[in-house]
Amino acid sequence: MIDFDEELKNFKPSMETSEAEDAIRDKDLTDMIDILKEITASQSTVIRQSAAVAAAAKQNRK
């Protein structure tokens, strides 16, 4: 049989939704979107640098 009094002593209430949201929001979690943003930013930098080098090379050929 289940001893309800014993179970109630061991009961720990879960967080309220707003408390859970705050706890989750306060964590600094990296998700796939953050990773993709970082990759995209680094690729954009490489592309801009390559374009600048190509433009300089084209200018020097003239």
C-alpha positions as CSV (number, residue, x, y, z in Angstrom):
1,M,0.0,0.0,0.0
2,I,1.0,3.6,-0.5
3,D,1.7,5.5,2.6
4,F,0.2,8.9,1.7
5,D,1.6,10.7,4.8
6,E,5.1,9.5,3.9
7,E,4.7,10.5,0.3
8,L,3.4,14.0,1.3
9,K,6.5,14.4,3.5
10,N,8.7,13.7,0.5
11,F,6.7,15.9,-1.9
12,K,8.7,18.8,-3.4
13,P,6.5,21.2,-5.5
14,S,7.6,22.0,-9.0
15,M,8.4,25.5,-10.0
16,E,5.7,27.8,-11.2
17,T,5.8,28.5,-14.9
18,S,7.2,32.0,-14.5
19,E,9.8,30.8,-12.1
20,A,10.9,28.1,-14.5
21,E,11.0,30.6,-17.4
22,D,13.2,32.9,-15.3
23,A,15.5,30.0,-14.3
24,I,15.8,28.9,-17.9
25,R,16.3,32.5,-19.3
26,D,19.1,33.2,-16.8
27,K,21.1,30.3,-18.0
28,D,23.6,31.1,-20.8
29,L,22.7,28.3,-23.2
30,T,24.1,28.1,-26.7
31,D,21.6,26.6,-29.1
32,M,21.8,25.9,-32.8
33,I,20.7,29.4,-33.8
34,D,23.6,30.9,-31.8
35,I,26.0,28.5,-33.5
36,L,24.6,29.3,-37.0
37,K,24.8,33.1,-36.3
38,E,28.5,32.7,-35.3
39,I,29.3,30.6,-38.4
40,T,27.4,33.1,-40.7
41,A,29.2,36.1,-39.2
42,S,32.6,34.5,-39.6
43,Q,31.8,33.4,-43.2
44,S,30.7,37.0,-44.0
45,T,34.0,38.3,-42.7
46,V,35.9,35.8,-44.9
47,I,33.8,36.7,-48.0
48,R,34.3,40.5,-47.4
49,Q,38.1,40.0,-47.0
50,S,38.2,37.9,-50.2
51,A,36.2,40.5,-52.1
52,A,38.6,43.2,-50.9
53,V,41.6,41.2,-52.0
54,A,40.0,40.4,-55.4
55,A,39.2,44.1,-55.9
56,A,42.8,45.1,-55.0
57,A,44.2,42.5,-57.4
58,K,41.9,43.7,-60.2
59,Q,42.9,47.3,-59.5
60,N,46.6,46.4,-59.7
61,R,46.1,44.7,-63.1
62,K,44.8,47.9,-64.7
